[in-house]
Amino acid sequence: MTEKYALFGNPVSHSRSPYIHTCFAGQFNQIIDYQAICINHPDEFTAKVQAFIQNGGKGANVTVPYKELAISVCDELSVAAELAGAVNTLIVTPQGKIKGDNSDGLGLVNDLQVITTLTNKRILLIGAGGAARGCILPLLQAGIASLSLSNRTASKAQQLVSLFAPHVPAGVEFKCDELANLSNDYDIIINSTSASLTGELPAIPEHTVTDCICYDMMYGKGNTVFNQWALAAGARQVYDGLGMLVGQAAVSFGWWRNQQPITKPVLAALRQQLEQA
Ligand code: ATR
């Protein structure tokens, strides 16, 4: 029987996840049924997820705005999901229990590792919202030299540093840096802010990005506003979050099906679709 998976969120009509997961299954000559399910109201979330599982659903992704709420539907949580404060992957165990995990951060780390080695790299993460929080643990565990958090509201970055402090591997520096006074001491700069949604830029000095690799978690047709600015300010290379989208999907797929799909051809196809849209 064709195994069933789903994405829960709102909106989901433009989601690329059904396409991505169908492509991944195709790499193993398999067919899966992956549906995008829109949940109009938070009150419907639990009932819809439970109905999906009762109807044979093997696993699901959760997207905006329900990643935090998804914690409440889980019987158990991974450490990554607990620290992220958000679940983007539901795994149905053989006993019928729901395990909540979060593949966003690993998706980002895997995509970054395609771009460059992370060993001994100094990383700056701009933003301290849900997107940043979901990535901190996998970044800390990726063999880096340092991770600096910087946010418009500095206290939020400080809170995240306190939250993750007990999980910092030996030898890794983990700190807050003030947004307006950032130096040029980083190898990789990740923009996790939602500023791009409104065409805005985080207020960081131009010299901060000079000769760096910049990664904007947002994506769209052409370069994002942040990446355009970074290139003009002398960034060495810029990347957007399309690779993270495919990366997190690959991690979820692996958890569900014990098979590791190849992201590169799927990312190339999605990029082509995006540029032609
Ligand atoms: P998400 O889940 O996408 O991370 P969020 O939790 O609302 O969304 O967090 C948005 C992040 O983008 C925050 O770090 C926010 O900064 P503040 O904490 O100061 O609000 C950041 N952000 C949004 N617009 C910004 C802007 N114009 N300049 C700088 N940072 C911005």
py3Dmol code that shows the C-alpha trace and the ligand (Angstrom):
import py3Dmol

protein = """\
ATOM      1  CA  MET A   1       0.000   0.000   0.000  1.00  0.00           C
ATOM      2  CA  THR A   2       1.206   3.535  -0.745  1.00  0.00           C
ATOM      3  CA  GLU A   3       2.448   5.072   2.481  1.00  0.00           C
ATOM      4  CA  LYS A   4       0.885   8.344   3.547  1.00  0.00           C
ATOM      5  CA  TYR A   5       2.657  11.523   4.681  1.00  0.00           C
ATOM      6  CA  ALA A   6       1.439  15.079   5.047  1.00  0.00           C
ATOM      7  CA  LEU A   7       2.342  18.683   5.633  1.00  0.00           C
ATOM      8  CA  PHE A   8       0.205  20.618   8.127  1.00  0.00           C
ATOM      9  CA  GLY A   9       0.250  24.418   8.045  1.00  0.00           C
ATOM     10  CA  ASN A  10      -1.497  27.520   6.794  1.00  0.00           C
ATOM     11  CA  PRO A  11      -1.082  28.448   4.033  1.00  0.00           C
ATOM     12  CA  VAL A  12       0.179  25.292   2.310  1.00  0.00           C
ATOM     13  CA  SER A  13      -1.177  25.642  -1.215  1.00  0.00           C
ATOM     14  CA  HIS A  14       2.163  26.865  -2.610  1.00  0.00           C
ATOM     15  CA  SER A  15       4.274  24.456  -0.594  1.00  0.00           C
ATOM     16  CA  ARG A  16       7.000  22.622  -2.488  1.00  0.00           C
ATOM     17  CA  SER A  17       7.134  19.819   0.097  1.00  0.00           C
ATOM     18  CA  PRO A  18       4.818  17.395  -1.786  1.00  0.00           C
ATOM     19  CA  TYR A  19       7.036  17.786  -4.865  1.00  0.00           C
ATOM     20  CA  ILE A  20      10.267  17.401  -2.894  1.00  0.00           C
ATOM     21  CA  HIS A  21       9.165  14.254  -1.050  1.00  0.00           C
ATOM     22  CA  THR A  22       7.722  12.697  -4.199  1.00  0.00           C
ATOM     23  CA  CYS A  23      11.094  13.271  -5.905  1.00  0.00           C
ATOM     24  CA  PHE A  24      12.953  11.740  -2.960  1.00  0.00           C
ATOM     25  CA  ALA A  25      10.762   8.618  -3.054  1.00  0.00           C
ATOM     26  CA  GLY A  26      11.346   8.416  -6.819  1.00  0.00           C
ATOM     27  CA  GLN A  27      15.100   8.162  -6.194  1.00  0.00           C
ATOM     28  CA  PHE A  28      14.342   4.757  -4.616  1.00  0.00           C
ATOM     29  CA  ASN A  29      11.750   3.805  -7.270  1.00  0.00           C
ATOM     30  CA  GLN A  30       9.030   4.241  -4.671  1.00  0.00           C
ATOM     31  CA  ILE A  31       5.735   6.069  -4.675  1.00  0.00           C
ATOM     32  CA  ILE A  32       4.445   7.840  -1.575  1.00  0.00           C
ATOM     33  CA  ASP A  33       1.290   9.833  -0.976  1.00  0.00           C
ATOM     34  CA  TYR A  34       2.343  13.232   0.486  1.00  0.00           C
ATOM     35  CA  GLN A  35      -0.539  15.704   0.892  1.00  0.00           C
ATOM     36  CA  ALA A  36      -0.474  19.347   1.976  1.00  0.00           C
ATOM     37  CA  ILE A  37      -3.255  19.848   4.526  1.00  0.00           C
ATOM     38  CA  CYS A  38      -4.357  23.362   5.458  1.00  0.00           C
ATOM     39  CA  ILE A  39      -5.438  23.852   9.055  1.00  0.00           C
ATOM     40  CA  ASN A  40      -7.588  26.942   9.243  1.00  0.00           C
ATOM     41  CA  HIS A  41      -7.744  27.293  13.008  1.00  0.00           C
ATOM     42  CA  PRO A  42      -5.372  26.167  15.792  1.00  0.00           C
ATOM     43  CA  ASP A  43      -8.287  24.391  17.525  1.00  0.00           C
ATOM     44  CA  GLU A  44      -8.435  21.929  14.615  1.00  0.00           C
ATOM     45  CA  PHE A  45      -4.776  20.999  14.756  1.00  0.00           C
ATOM     46  CA  THR A  46      -4.798  18.039  17.151  1.00  0.00           C
ATOM     47  CA  ALA A  47      -7.931  16.424  15.707  1.00  0.00           C
ATOM     48  CA  LYS A  48      -6.652  16.706  12.132  1.00  0.00           C
ATOM     49  CA  VAL A  49      -3.253  15.239  12.966  1.00  0.00           C
ATOM     50  CA  GLN A  50      -4.830  12.377  14.933  1.00  0.00           C
ATOM     51  CA  ALA A  51      -7.315  11.645  12.127  1.00  0.00           C
ATOM     52  CA  PHE A  52      -4.450  11.530   9.639  1.00  0.00           C
ATOM     53  CA  ILE A  53      -2.563   9.029  11.774  1.00  0.00           C
ATOM     54  CA  GLN A  54      -5.664   6.911  12.415  1.00  0.00           C
ATOM     55  CA  ASN A  55      -6.079   6.746   8.637  1.00  0.00           C
ATOM     56  CA  GLY A  56      -2.626   5.242   8.293  1.00  0.00           C
ATOM     57  CA  GLY A  57      -0.385   8.343   8.130  1.00  0.00           C
ATOM     58  CA  LYS A  58       3.256   7.365   8.744  1.00  0.00           C
ATOM     59  CA  GLY A  59       4.691  10.809   9.337  1.00  0.00           C
ATOM     60  CA  ALA A  60       4.146  14.495   8.778  1.00  0.00           C
ATOM     61  CA  ASN A  61       5.825  17.833   8.496  1.00  0.00           C
ATOM     62  CA  VAL A  62       4.510  20.889  10.285  1.00  0.00           C
ATOM     63  CA  THR A  63       5.036  24.412   9.026  1.00  0.00           C
ATOM     64  CA  VAL A  64       4.068  27.972   9.920  1.00  0.00           C
ATOM     65  CA  PRO A  65       2.178  28.848  12.090  1.00  0.00           C
ATOM     66  CA  TYR A  66       1.896  25.522  13.925  1.00  0.00           C
ATOM     67  CA  LYS A  67       5.471  24.443  14.700  1.00  0.00           C
ATOM     68  CA  GLU A  68       5.181  25.484  18.361  1.00  0.00           C
ATOM     69  CA  LEU A  69       1.656  24.123  18.765  1.00  0.00           C
ATOM     70  CA  ALA A  70       2.795  20.788  17.311  1.00  0.00           C
ATOM     71  CA  ILE A  71       4.686  20.090  20.542  1.00  0.00           C
ATOM     72  CA  SER A  72       1.347  19.511  22.267  1.00  0.00           C
ATOM     73  CA  VAL A  73       0.360  16.653  19.950  1.00  0.00           C
ATOM     74  CA  CYS A  74       3.566  14.677  20.572  1.00  0.00           C
ATOM     75  CA  ASP A  75       3.963  11.762  22.991  1.00  0.00           C
ATOM     76  CA  GLU A  76       7.720  12.317  23.068  1.00  0.00           C
ATOM     77  CA  LEU A  77      10.151  14.984  21.869  1.00  0.00           C
ATOM     78  CA  SER A  78      13.751  14.869  20.672  1.00  0.00           C
ATOM     79  CA  VAL A  79      16.260  17.072  22.480  1.00  0.00           C
ATOM     80  CA  ALA A  80      16.555  19.137  19.278  1.00  0.00           C
ATOM     81  CA  ALA A  81      12.809  19.810  19.188  1.00  0.00           C
ATOM     82  CA  GLU A  82      12.689  20.567  22.892  1.00  0.00           C
ATOM     83  CA  LEU A  83      15.487  23.117  22.635  1.00  0.00           C
ATOM     84  CA  ALA A  84      14.120  24.555  19.388  1.00  0.00           C
ATOM     85  CA  GLY A  85      10.759  24.954  21.116  1.00  0.00           C
ATOM     86  CA  ALA A  86       9.246  23.778  17.857  1.00  0.00           C
ATOM     87  CA  VAL A  87       8.439  20.604  15.945  1.00  0.00           C
ATOM     88  CA  ASN A  88       8.569  20.399  12.157  1.00  0.00           C
ATOM     89  CA  THR A  89       8.521  16.597  11.871  1.00  0.00           C
ATOM     90  CA  LEU A  90       6.091  14.100  13.353  1.00  0.00           C
ATOM     91  CA  ILE A  91       7.255  10.502  13.319  1.00  0.00           C
ATOM     92  CA  VAL A  92       4.725   7.753  13.989  1.00  0.00           C
ATOM     93  CA  THR A  93       6.450   4.955  15.898  1.00  0.00           C
ATOM     94  CA  PRO A  94       5.617   1.270  15.318  1.00  0.00           C
ATOM     95  CA  GLN A  95       3.645   1.456  18.607  1.00  0.00           C
ATOM     96  CA  GLY A  96       1.515   4.276  17.192  1.00  0.00           C
ATOM     97  CA  LYS A  97       3.084   6.990  19.345  1.00  0.00           C
ATOM     98  CA  ILE A  98       3.941  10.404  17.910  1.00  0.00           C
ATOM     99  CA  LYS A  99       7.549  11.499  18.232  1.00  0.00           C
ATOM    100  CA  GLY A 100       8.246  15.191  17.571  1.00  0.00           C
ATOM    101  CA  ASP A 101      11.537  16.241  16.080  1.00  0.00           C
ATOM    102  CA  ASN A 102      12.972  19.236  14.269  1.00  0.00           C
ATOM    103  CA  SER A 103      14.943  18.872  11.021  1.00  0.00           C
ATOM    104  CA  ASP A 104      15.239  22.590  10.194  1.00  0.00           C
ATOM    105  CA  GLY A 105      18.625  23.107  11.816  1.00  0.00           C
ATOM    106  CA  LEU A 106      20.124  19.906  10.411  1.00  0.00           C
ATOM    107  CA  GLY A 107      18.754  20.903   7.005  1.00  0.00           C
ATOM    108  CA  LEU A 108      20.611  24.206   7.269  1.00  0.00           C
ATOM    109  CA  VAL A 109      23.820  22.558   8.488  1.00  0.00           C
ATOM    110  CA  ASN A 110      23.706  19.944   5.712  1.00  0.00           C
ATOM    111  CA  ASP A 111      23.194  22.659   3.099  1.00  0.00           C
ATOM    112  CA  LEU A 112      26.060  24.727   4.530  1.00  0.00           C
ATOM    113  CA  GLN A 113      28.287  21.642   4.436  1.00  0.00           C
ATOM    114  CA  VAL A 114      27.623  21.318   0.701  1.00  0.00           C
ATOM    115  CA  ILE A 115      28.793  24.926   0.332  1.00  0.00           C
ATOM    116  CA  THR A 116      31.861  24.801   2.586  1.00  0.00           C
ATOM    117  CA  THR A 117      33.390  22.929   5.504  1.00  0.00           C
ATOM    118  CA  LEU A 118      32.129  24.138   8.875  1.00  0.00           C
ATOM    119  CA  THR A 119      35.154  22.853  10.780  1.00  0.00           C
ATOM    120  CA  ASN A 120      36.669  25.678  12.849  1.00  0.00           C
ATOM    121  CA  LYS A 121      34.453  28.285  11.185  1.00  0.00           C
ATOM    122  CA  ARG A 122      33.336  31.462  12.977  1.00  0.00           C
ATOM    123  CA  ILE A 123      29.629  31.872  12.424  1.00  0.00           C
ATOM    124  CA  LEU A 124      27.363  34.869  12.976  1.00  0.00           C
ATOM    125  CA  LEU A 125      23.635  34.190  13.262  1.00  0.00           C
ATOM    126  CA  ILE A 126      21.499  37.314  12.887  1.00  0.00           C
ATOM    127  CA  GLY A 127      18.045  37.158  14.471  1.00  0.00           C
ATOM    128  CA  ALA A 128      16.723  35.512  17.612  1.00  0.00           C
ATOM    129  CA  GLY A 129      13.234  34.368  16.610  1.00  0.00           C
ATOM    130  CA  GLY A 130      11.946  30.859  15.996  1.00  0.00           C
ATOM    131  CA  ALA A 131      14.036  30.393  12.847  1.00  0.00           C
ATOM    132  CA  ALA A 132      17.271  31.147  14.705  1.00  0.00           C
ATOM    133  CA  ARG A 133      16.356  29.056  17.736  1.00  0.00           C
ATOM    134  CA  GLY A 134      15.703  25.993  15.556  1.00  0.00           C
ATOM    135  CA  CYS A 135      19.242  26.071  14.153  1.00  0.00           C
ATOM    136  CA  ILE A 136      21.425  26.766  17.160  1.00  0.00           C
ATOM    137  CA  LEU A 137      21.962  23.211  18.468  1.00  0.00           C
ATOM    138  CA  PRO A 138      22.939  21.660  15.089  1.00  0.00           C
ATOM    139  CA  LEU A 139      25.246  24.615  14.370  1.00  0.00           C
ATOM    140  CA  LEU A 140      26.938  24.290  17.772  1.00  0.00           C
ATOM    141  CA  GLN A 141      27.472  20.574  17.094  1.00  0.00           C
ATOM    142  CA  ALA A 142      28.887  21.010  13.558  1.00  0.00           C
ATOM    143  CA  GLY A 143      32.556  21.341  14.535  1.00  0.00           C
ATOM    144  CA  ILE A 144      32.598  25.144  14.361  1.00  0.00           C
ATOM    145  CA  ALA A 145      34.982  27.422  16.286  1.00  0.00           C
ATOM    146  CA  SER A 146      32.389  29.978  17.369  1.00  0.00           C
ATOM    147  CA  LEU A 147      28.755  30.970  17.101  1.00  0.00           C
ATOM    148  CA  SER A 148      27.726  34.562  17.728  1.00  0.00           C
ATOM    149  CA  LEU A 149      24.104  35.618  18.017  1.00  0.00           C
ATOM    150  CA  SER A 150      23.082  39.150  17.149  1.00  0.00           C
ATOM    151  CA  ASN A 151      19.585  40.564  17.234  1.00  0.00           C
ATOM    152  CA  ARG A 152      17.850  43.940  16.952  1.00  0.00           C
ATOM    153  CA  THR A 153      16.391  43.282  20.403  1.00  0.00           C
ATOM    154  CA  ALA A 154      19.613  42.259  22.130  1.00  0.00           C
ATOM    155  CA  SER A 155      17.886  40.742  25.174  1.00  0.00           C
ATOM    156  CA  LYS A 156      16.307  38.015  22.999  1.00  0.00           C
ATOM    157  CA  ALA A 157      19.726  36.915  21.736  1.00  0.00           C
ATOM    158  CA  GLN A 158      20.964  36.886  25.328  1.00  0.00           C
ATOM    159  CA  GLN A 159      18.052  34.655  26.349  1.00  0.00           C
ATOM    160  CA  LEU A 160      18.965  32.155  23.632  1.00  0.00           C
ATOM    161  CA  VAL A 161      22.603  32.145  24.731  1.00  0.00           C
ATOM    162  CA  SER A 162      21.457  31.300  28.263  1.00  0.00           C
ATOM    163  CA  LEU A 163      19.065  28.601  27.017  1.00  0.00           C
ATOM    164  CA  PHE A 164      21.676  26.790  24.931  1.00  0.00           C
ATOM    165  CA  ALA A 165      24.664  27.392  27.247  1.00  0.00           C
ATOM    166  CA  PRO A 166      24.449  23.906  28.850  1.00  0.00           C
ATOM    167  CA  HIS A 167      24.622  22.322  25.373  1.00  0.00           C
ATOM    168  CA  VAL A 168      27.736  24.023  24.014  1.00  0.00           C
ATOM    169  CA  PRO A 169      30.417  21.460  23.072  1.00  0.00           C
ATOM    170  CA  ALA A 170      33.850  21.885  24.653  1.00  0.00           C
ATOM    171  CA  GLY A 171      36.063  24.295  22.741  1.00  0.00           C
ATOM    172  CA  VAL A 172      33.203  26.118  20.984  1.00  0.00           C
ATOM    173  CA  GLU A 173      32.782  29.808  21.746  1.00  0.00           C
ATOM    174  CA  PHE A 174      29.119  30.873  22.052  1.00  0.00           C
ATOM    175  CA  LYS A 175      28.261  34.526  22.638  1.00  0.00           C
ATOM    176  CA  CYS A 176      26.169  37.583  21.804  1.00  0.00           C
ATOM    177  CA  ASP A 177      27.476  40.420  19.670  1.00  0.00           C
ATOM    178  CA  GLU A 178      25.816  43.804  19.389  1.00  0.00           C
ATOM    179  CA  LEU A 179      24.137  44.298  16.005  1.00  0.00           C
ATOM    180  CA  ALA A 180      25.277  47.865  15.382  1.00  0.00           C
ATOM    181  CA  ASN A 181      28.895  47.190  16.422  1.00  0.00           C
ATOM    182  CA  LEU A 182      29.614  43.960  14.556  1.00  0.00           C
ATOM    183  CA  SER A 183      33.222  43.381  13.479  1.00  0.00           C
ATOM    184  CA  ASN A 184      34.509  41.568  10.391  1.00  0.00           C
ATOM    185  CA  ASP A 185      35.516  38.493  12.426  1.00  0.00           C
ATOM    186  CA  TYR A 186      33.200  35.931  10.824  1.00  0.00           C
ATOM    187  CA  ASP A 187      33.571  33.358   8.060  1.00  0.00           C
ATOM    188  CA  ILE A 188      29.855  32.687   7.575  1.00  0.00           C
ATOM    189  CA  ILE A 189      26.941  35.049   8.258  1.00  0.00           C
ATOM    190  CA  ILE A 190      23.424  33.624   8.430  1.00  0.00           C
ATOM    191  CA  ASN A 191      20.409  35.934   8.241  1.00  0.00           C
ATOM    192  CA  SER A 192      17.477  34.317  10.050  1.00  0.00           C
ATOM    193  CA  THR A 193      15.469  37.515  10.504  1.00  0.00           C
ATOM    194  CA  SER A 194      12.079  38.025   8.956  1.00  0.00           C
ATOM    195  CA  ALA A 195      13.230  41.473   7.761  1.00  0.00           C
ATOM    196  CA  SER A 196      13.395  40.266   4.143  1.00  0.00           C
ATOM    197  CA  LEU A 197       9.648  39.589   4.189  1.00  0.00           C
ATOM    198  CA  THR A 198       9.092  43.332   4.197  1.00  0.00           C
ATOM    199  CA  GLY A 199      12.095  44.126   2.015  1.00  0.00           C
ATOM    200  CA  GLU A 200      14.050  45.395   5.027  1.00  0.00           C
ATOM    201  CA  LEU A 201      17.628  44.771   6.087  1.00  0.00           C
ATOM    202  CA  PRO A 202      18.994  44.106   9.553  1.00  0.00           C
ATOM    203  CA  ALA A 203      21.041  47.166  10.481  1.00  0.00           C
ATOM    204  CA  ILE A 204      24.549  45.707  10.438  1.00  0.00           C
ATOM    205  CA  PRO A 205      27.724  47.483   9.317  1.00  0.00           C
ATOM    206  CA  GLU A 206      28.808  46.811   5.715  1.00  0.00           C
ATOM    207  CA  HIS A 207      32.312  45.748   6.732  1.00  0.00           C
ATOM    208  CA  THR A 208      30.829  42.796   8.642  1.00  0.00           C
ATOM    209  CA  VAL A 209      30.038  40.880   5.449  1.00  0.00           C
ATOM    210  CA  THR A 210      33.173  41.775   3.476  1.00  0.00           C
ATOM    211  CA  ASP A 211      34.787  38.585   2.119  1.00  0.00           C
ATOM    212  CA  CYS A 212      32.308  36.375   4.023  1.00  0.00           C
ATOM    213  CA  ILE A 213      29.934  33.667   2.916  1.00  0.00           C
ATOM    214  CA  CYS A 214      26.409  34.994   3.494  1.00  0.00           C
ATOM    215  CA  TYR A 215      23.360  32.768   3.825  1.00  0.00           C
ATOM    216  CA  ASP A 216      19.821  34.151   3.902  1.00  0.00           C
ATOM    217  CA  MET A 217      17.223  31.681   5.197  1.00  0.00           C
ATOM    218  CA  MET A 218      14.665  33.379   2.947  1.00  0.00           C
ATOM    219  CA  TYR A 219      14.475  32.528  -0.735  1.00  0.00           C
ATOM    220  CA  GLY A 220      12.692  33.723  -3.822  1.00  0.00           C
ATOM    221  CA  LYS A 221      13.219  34.511  -7.465  1.00  0.00           C
ATOM    222  CA  GLY A 222      16.664  36.052  -7.891  1.00  0.00           C
ATOM    223  CA  ASN A 223      18.767  37.215  -4.942  1.00  0.00           C
ATOM    224  CA  THR A 224      17.028  38.161  -1.703  1.00  0.00           C
ATOM    225  CA  VAL A 225      17.246  41.765  -0.535  1.00  0.00           C
ATOM    226  CA  PHE A 226      19.808  40.748   2.093  1.00  0.00           C
ATOM    227  CA  ASN A 227      21.948  38.865  -0.413  1.00  0.00           C
ATOM    228  CA  GLN A 228      21.843  41.742  -2.915  1.00  0.00           C
ATOM    229  CA  TRP A 229      23.020  44.073  -0.165  1.00  0.00           C
ATOM    230  CA  ALA A 230      25.701  41.615   0.988  1.00  0.00           C
ATOM    231  CA  LEU A 231      27.123  41.223  -2.526  1.00  0.00           C
ATOM    232  CA  ALA A 232      27.259  45.001  -2.949  1.00  0.00           C
ATOM    233  CA  ALA A 233      29.038  45.208   0.419  1.00  0.00           C
ATOM    234  CA  GLY A 234      31.734  42.749  -0.707  1.00  0.00           C
ATOM    235  CA  ALA A 235      30.463  39.338   0.407  1.00  0.00           C
ATOM    236  CA  ARG A 236      32.456  36.529  -1.254  1.00  0.00           C
ATOM    237  CA  GLN A 237      29.482  34.248  -1.913  1.00  0.00           C
ATOM    238  CA  VAL A 238      25.757  34.392  -1.152  1.00  0.00           C
ATOM    239  CA  TYR A 239      23.212  31.582  -0.780  1.00  0.00           C
ATOM    240  CA  ASP A 240      19.508  31.531  -0.026  1.00  0.00           C
ATOM    241  CA  GLY A 241      17.333  29.177   2.016  1.00  0.00           C
ATOM    242  CA  LEU A 242      16.065  26.999  -0.827  1.00  0.00           C
ATOM    243  CA  GLY A 243      18.823  24.512   0.011  1.00  0.00           C
ATOM    244  CA  MET A 244      17.708  24.526   3.650  1.00  0.00           C
ATOM    245  CA  LEU A 245      14.141  23.743   2.559  1.00  0.00           C
ATOM    246  CA  VAL A 246      15.335  20.721   0.583  1.00  0.00           C
ATOM    247  CA  GLY A 247      17.811  19.829   3.340  1.00  0.00           C
ATOM    248  CA  GLN A 248      15.227  19.708   6.118  1.00  0.00           C
ATOM    249  CA  ALA A 249      12.944  17.629   3.891  1.00  0.00           C
ATOM    250  CA  ALA A 250      15.777  15.141   3.285  1.00  0.00           C
ATOM    251  CA  VAL A 251      16.393  14.786   7.020  1.00  0.00           C
ATOM    252  CA  SER A 252      12.665  14.196   7.706  1.00  0.00           C
ATOM    253  CA  PHE A 253      12.469  11.672   4.846  1.00  0.00           C
ATOM    254  CA  GLY A 254      15.456   9.815   6.323  1.00  0.00           C
ATOM    255  CA  TRP A 255      13.815   9.658   9.759  1.00  0.00           C
ATOM    256  CA  TRP A 256      10.582   8.289   8.289  1.00  0.00           C
ATOM    257  CA  ARG A 257      11.931   5.872   5.734  1.00  0.00           C
ATOM    258  CA  ASN A 258      15.468   5.009   6.787  1.00  0.00           C
ATOM    259  CA  GLN A 259      16.759   5.996   3.360  1.00  0.00           C
ATOM    260  CA  GLN A 260      18.884   9.059   2.677  1.00  0.00           C
ATOM    261  CA  PRO A 261      17.818  10.895  -0.496  1.00  0.00           C
ATOM    262  CA  ILE A 262      20.139  13.012  -2.635  1.00  0.00           C
ATOM    263  CA  THR A 263      19.274  16.704  -2.392  1.00  0.00           C
ATOM    264  CA  LYS A 264      21.278  18.125  -5.311  1.00  0.00           C
ATOM    265  CA  PRO A 265      19.027  17.220  -8.280  1.00  0.00           C
ATOM    266  CA  VAL A 266      15.874  18.208  -6.379  1.00  0.00           C
ATOM    267  CA  LEU A 267      17.384  21.548  -5.423  1.00  0.00           C
ATOM    268  CA  ALA A 268      18.427  22.165  -9.043  1.00  0.00           C
ATOM    269  CA  ALA A 269      14.907  21.389 -10.297  1.00  0.00           C
ATOM    270  CA  LEU A 270      13.307  23.648  -7.695  1.00  0.00           C
ATOM    271  CA  ARG A 271      15.703  26.463  -8.525  1.00  0.00           C
ATOM    272  CA  GLN A 272      14.797  26.184 -12.174  1.00  0.00           C
ATOM    273  CA  GLN A 273      11.076  26.236 -11.376  1.00  0.00           C
ATOM    274  CA  LEU A 274      11.537  29.272  -9.138  1.00  0.00           C
ATOM    275  CA  GLU A 275      13.497  31.242 -11.731  1.00  0.00           C
ATOM    276  CA  GLN A 276      10.982  30.425 -14.464  1.00  0.00           C
ATOM    277  CA  ALA A 277       7.937  31.319 -12.360  1.00  0.00           C
TER     278      ALA A 277
END
"""
ligand_1 = """\
31
ATR
P 10.832 33.616 12.780
O 10.045 32.484 13.359
O 10.794 33.709 11.276
O 12.221 33.660 13.312
P 10.041 35.650 14.625
O 10.095 34.653 15.738
O 8.924 36.634 14.579
O 10.047 34.942 13.228
O 11.433 36.446 14.665
C 11.748 37.421 13.732
C 13.201 37.824 13.894
O 13.535 38.752 12.850
C 13.502 38.532 15.205
O 14.818 38.223 15.586
C 13.379 39.998 14.817
O 14.083 40.896 15.633
P 13.441 41.425 17.014
O 13.600 40.305 17.997
O 14.224 42.621 17.362
O 11.998 41.733 16.721
C 13.995 39.956 13.442
N 13.608 41.095 12.599
C 12.431 41.290 11.973
N 12.452 42.432 11.253
C 13.688 42.976 11.438
C 14.344 44.139 10.951
N 13.723 45.003 10.140
N 15.624 44.357 11.316
C 16.262 43.486 12.136
N 15.700 42.357 12.630
C 14.426 42.102 12.273
"""
view = py3Dmol.view(width=600, height=400)
view.addModel(protein, "pdb")
view.setStyle({"model": 0}, {"cartoon": {"style": "trace"}})
view.addModel(ligand_1, "xyz")
view.setStyle({"model": 1}, {"stick": {}})
view.zoomTo()
view.show()
